């Protein structure tokens, strides 16, 4: 009884969190930013500080009914409203409903006279009045550099920075203060990181002509937090952070099975097909039928009312649907009914991490039962093989946690039963290998199941044909074990 009382008291005294509502960020901070305390967000120009801050304010108003104050020293209120309209943020509506206040403070360096008695009392009065007017719970100051641009006295700067952070904490608001990254220190003035309760670093880097945005929590007083760098994506809906630290091997599994869409393949897998929520790899050289096998699976799932998300890295959706219609598979009808969604892009369009973040985002939004990736080998052109394997590991963990069945195709240059081109065979639950064999001056398509975890499966090498009615196995010994 005493132990449970002690635990309850510890929970009461533990640090309260303020959820940001930003996908992924609340996961790696285990609940959000420190409630009632200041957070410093620093980074170079173009890394996303303003967008992060504004999304924090907007989400507070729309999702958590917490009014917010956004104080800008660089952009006028009307400019902020116009800029964020393109991301679907209707700031004017929130301003009119008194859920947020946008304040622009004009600071002109040439108009400032520095004296030993300079302080921020005027700013404190402005912030205090704005907070009290709408009962603000969240505050953003963007950015520190503009606020102190006219002053070179380091002693004054340090004293006023400390007082600013203390003032915000005394007001009981959850605050984000943005700042530019310094050359030698984490920030320009080298002090903010010591007076803030939480420090988040944003980075926008370019490697091999591919840009990637990343986030890292430098410190978080009184709370555990993810310590890795994580990529984040800025799109027309705002920011999505990839929560790498939340992935693991603690996902649940089910015993339900799902048909491959090919009767002969089902027989090879114990008459029942794949496990729901499992990962399937179909490997083979060009022309062995990888996409055809994937399309049969999609067609079967959609016919059962299941939703499929198809990531295509080789062909456009129109080309895929046209080609498959010639073998009796009409995927367009499922797309028209909203049961099938294509996401087609060239691998070179962005980096591996951005591909991963984008796939996470689309899966979260569409909530599919089945995911197709055709084909994963194309990603090698975007990064090293080890990097592609790491990406696929994280993606497979992600979909398995959501009990989503994923089928991947892989182009194999050399046929081997030891591993695949990327080396992901050990990560998959079922591995199907396709090989074209030359016989009597003809190429004969064959299929065999290298492995299928947790189920009875055939070890036969079976011939099959791709006809105008789809894939047909050529004999009945596919059930031989």
N, C-alpha and C positions, 0 to 999 in steps of 0.2 A: 504493500500500500504506500509505503514511504517512497519507494523508487518511482511509482507512477506519479506521485505528487511532485517529485523533483523534476521529472520529465515535463510535466505540464507547466511548471514554473519556467523551465528553460525555453519552452516553446513560446510562452508569453513574452519573454525577454529577447527572443531572437529577432533578427533584423526583418522589418516588414518590407515587402517588395511592392513596387509599382509596375504593373504589366505594361509593356510598350505596345502590344498588339502587333508587333512586327514579326512576321513568320520566321521562326528559327531563333531569333534573338532571345526571347523569353526562355527558350529551352536551355541555351548555353549559359544563361545567367541564373537558371533555376528559379524563375518567377518574375524577373524584370529588374528594373533599376532600384537602388535603395530609396525607399519611400521617405519623403521629407528631407532628403539630402541632395547635395549637388553632385552631378556627374560631369566630368570633363570629356569631351569628344574632340580629338585632335587628328589632324591629317593635312596633307598637301591640297592645293587647289584642285577641284574636280573629283575628289574622292567620295563625295556624297554626304558631307556633314549637314548641309542645310536640309537635304531631303530627309535624312534620318530624323533630324530635329522636328521638322514640320509633321512628319508622319506620327511621331510621338504625341504631338499636340492634337492632331486630328483624331487619332485613335482614342485618345483620352476623352474627347468630347463625344464621339459617336458610339464607341463601344463600352465605355466605362462611366459615362455621364459626369466626367470631371472637366470643368471649364479650364481653359488654358490661356496663357499670355505668351505671345511671340514678339520679342523685342529685337528689332533688326537695326544694325548700324550701317548696313551696306545697301539694302534694297528697300525701295518704297513699298508701302502696303499694297498699292494698286498693281505694282510689278509682281509682287509675290502671288497675288490672286490670279493674275494672267498666266504666270509661269506654271502654277500648280493645277490650273484647269486642264492642261494637257495630260496630266496624270490621273484625272478623274477626281481631284480633290476640289469640291465646291466650297472654297473658303468663304466666299461672300455669304452663302447661306448660313454658315456657322457664325459668322460675324453678326448677321442680322438677328439671329436667335440668341445672341449674347452668350454663346458657348465658347467662343474664342475672341481674343482681342489682339489685333495686329498694330504694333506701335513702331514707327520709324523715328530714330533719333539721328538727326543730321550732325555730323562732326566734321568740321573743316580744319585741317591742321594749320592753315595760314591764319585762321581767325582765333587760335588758341594762344593765350599768354601763360606760360608756365611760371608758377610761383611756389614758394616753399609751403604755402598753406593750401594748396590745391587738394580737393577731396571729391568724393562721389556723392555727397549729400543730396545734390539735386537729382541724381539718377535714382537714389534710394527712395526719394519722395515719389518720383514718377512710377517706379515699380510698385511701391506700396499702395498707391492710390489705384493703380490698374488691377492689382490683385484683389483689393477690397471691393472694387466696383462690381466685378463678376464672380467673386468668390473663387478665384483661380486656385487650382490644386497643382497645376503643371506650369512651368515657366521655362522659356528658352531665351538665352542671350547669344546672339549671332552677329559678330564674333568679337573676341577680346582684342585682337589686333587693331580693329577700327576704333575701339573705345580708347585705347591708349596710344594711338598713332602719333599724337602731338607731344608726347612727353618722353624725355630721355633720362630723367632722374630715376635710377633703379630703386633707390630706397623708397620713394613715393609709390612707385608701381607695386612693389612687393607689399607694402603696408595696405594699400587700397585693395589689392587682390584678396588678401586675407580677410579684410573687412567685408568685401563683397560676398565671398563664400559664406562667411559667418552670418551676414544679414539674411541671405536666402534660407539658410538652415533655421534661423530664428523665426522666419515667417512660416515655417512648416510646409513649404512647397517642395515638390520633386522637380529639380531643375537640371537642365542640360546647358552647359556653357561650351561653345565651340571655340577652337583655337587652331592656329596654323602650326604645323610641325617645325621645330627648330633645327638649326644646322648641327649643333653639338648636343643639345639636350632634346628631350622628348617634345618639349614645346619651346616657343620662342623665348619666353622669360625664364624658363627653368624652375618655376616655383609651383605652377598650377597643379602639377601631378602630386605634390606633397600636401596640398590643402583640400583636394577633392577626395570624396569617399570612394568614388569609382572612376577609373580612367579607361577609356576605350580608344584604341588607335585604329584609324582607317587608312588604307593604303591603296593606291592605284598604280600598278606597275605594268610594264610592257616587256615581255620576253618573246623573242623571235617574232616580233611584229604583232603579237597577240596580247591584248590588254586584259588584265584581270584585277578586279577589286577584291580586297580582303579586309577582314576585321579581326582584331585581337583584343581581348580584355587584359589590360596590363596589370590592373589591381582592382580589388573589390573588398573593401574593409568589412569584416564580419560575415562574409558569405563565401561559400565554395562557388567556383565558376570554372567554365571551360578555359583552358590555357592555350589551346592550339590556335593557329591562324585558320580562319574559315572564310571561304569565298562567299560573296553575296552578289546578287543580281539586281540591277535597276531596269525595270521595264515599265510599260504603260499603266501598271497597277501599283507601282511603288517599289518597295524593297523586299527581297526574299533572302534570308540568310540560311546557309546550309549547316544544319546542326550536327557536325561530325561527332561530337562528343556524346550524342544521344544514341548512337548506333551501337549494336552489340549482338550477342548471341542468346538473348533471353526471350526471343519471340516464341509464340505458341504455334502449334501445328494442328491440322485436322486430318481425319482419315477419309474424307470425301474425295472421290475421284471425278475427273472430267475427261470427256472423250477427246481424242486427238483429231476427230473429224474424218478419220480414215479407218474403215473397219479392220483392215489387215494390220494396221499399226496397233489398234486396240488389242487385237489378239496377241500381238507380240509383247504387250504389256499386261498380260494376265487378264485379258478380255475387258479391262476397265479404263485404260488410259492413264493420264498423269494424275498425281496428287494435286488437289487444289492448294495453291500457295507455294508450289514448288518451282524450281528453276530448271528449264530445259535448254540444252544446247544442241543445235543441229549444225554439224560441220561437214564440209565437203568442198571440192574444187568447183570452179565455175561450170555451170550447166548441169549440176547433179540434182537440182530440184529443191533447194533450200527454201526459196520463197514460196514455192508451190505447197510445201508441207506446212509452212507458217500460215498460208492463206486458207488451207483446209481447216486448221485449228480456229482461225478467226471466224470463218463462215459457220462452223458448228456452234461456237460460243454465242455468236450474235443470234443464231436461230433459237437459242434457249433464252434470249432476252438479256444476256450478259453484255456488259460494256467493254469495248476493246480500244486500247490506245496503241497506235502503230507508229513507232519511230523509224523513219526511212532515211538512210544515209546514202543511198545509191540512186534511187529513181523517184520521180515525182508521183504524187498520188494518182494523177490521170494516167500515167504510163502503167503503173501497177494495176489499176482497175481494168484498163484495156487489155493488158496481157493475160490477166487471170480470167477474164470473161471468155477467152478462147479455149480455156480448159474447163468451162462449165461452172465457174465460180463468179458470182456477181456480188462484189463487195460494195459497189456504189449504192445499192438499195439499203444496205445497213448504215452507210454514212448518211444517206438522206433521212433515215429514221432516227439518227442521233445515237445509234448503238456503236458506231465506229468513228473514231477520230484519227486523222492522219497528222503527223508532225514531221514534215520533210525539211531537211536542211543539209548543207554540205558540212562535213566535219571541220573543214578549214575555216568555217565562218567564225568560230570563236575557240577559246581554249577548252581543255578537258574539264576544268572545274566549272566553267560557265555552262558547258553542256550538261554537267551533272546537276547544277542548280536549276537550270531550265527544265530538265526532266523531272526533278523533284516538284517544281512548281506546277507543271502541267498535270502530274499524277494527283497532286493534292486538290487541284481544281476540278478535274474531270472525274475523279474517283472511279477508275476502271476496275473491272474484275480480272482482266487479262492485259498484259503489256507485251508487245512484239518489238524487238530491236533487230533491224535488218540493214546492214550487218555490222557487228561490232569491230570487225577487222579494219574497217575504214578509219576508225579512230586512231590507228597507229600513226597516220600521217600528221596528227595533231600533237602527239607526244610520244615519249619512249614507251616500249612495251610494258615495263614495270609500272609506269604511270597509268597506262590504260587498265592494267590489272587491278591497281589500287582503286581506280574509279569504279570499275565493275564490282569490286568487292563491296564498296559502300552502297552502290545502287541495289545490289542483290539483298543486302541487309535491310535496306529501306523498304523494298517491296514485300519482303517476307514478313516484316513486322505488321504489314497491312493485309496479309493473307492474299496477296495478288499473285496470280500465276504468270510467270514471265517466260517467254520463249525467245531465244537469241539464235541468230544464224551467224556462222563464222566461215570465212573463206580459208580453206586449208590448201597450202601449196604442196606440202608433203604429207602423204597419208601415213599416219602412225596411231597406234593405239595407246601410246604412252602419255601424250599430252596434246594440247591444241596450240595454235600459233601464238595466242596471247598467254596461254598457261592458266586458263580458268576452268579446266575440266574438273579440278578438285573442288571447285566452288559450286558446281551444278549438281542437281539431284539426278537428272537423267541426261545421258549423253548419247545422241544418235549420230552415227557416222554414215555418210553417203559416199560411195565410190563408183566411178565409171570404169567398167572393165571391158577391155577389147576382146571380142570373141567373134570369129568368122567374119572379120572385116566390119564388125558393128560394135558400137559402144553400148554396153549393157549397164543399166543403172541398178545398183545394189544398195541395200540398207542393212545395217546391223546395229544392235543396241550394245554399246560398250559397257554401260552400267545404268542401273535405275534403282536408286536406294529404296529399301524397304518394301520391295514388291517382287513377285515372280516375273521374270521376263525371258524372252527367247535369246538364245545365243547363236541363232542361225544367220547366215548371210543370205538375204532374200532378194530376188530380182523384183523390180517393179517397173511400170510404164506410166508415162504421163500422157493421157488420152484427152479427147475432147470432153470427157466426163470426169476428168480429174485423175488422181493417182489410183492405180490398181496394182495390187500385188499379184505376181504371176503364178504362185503355187500355194498350197495349203500347209506346207511344212513350217510356217512361221510360228506354230505353236509347239514345235519340237524343242526340247530343252536339253 
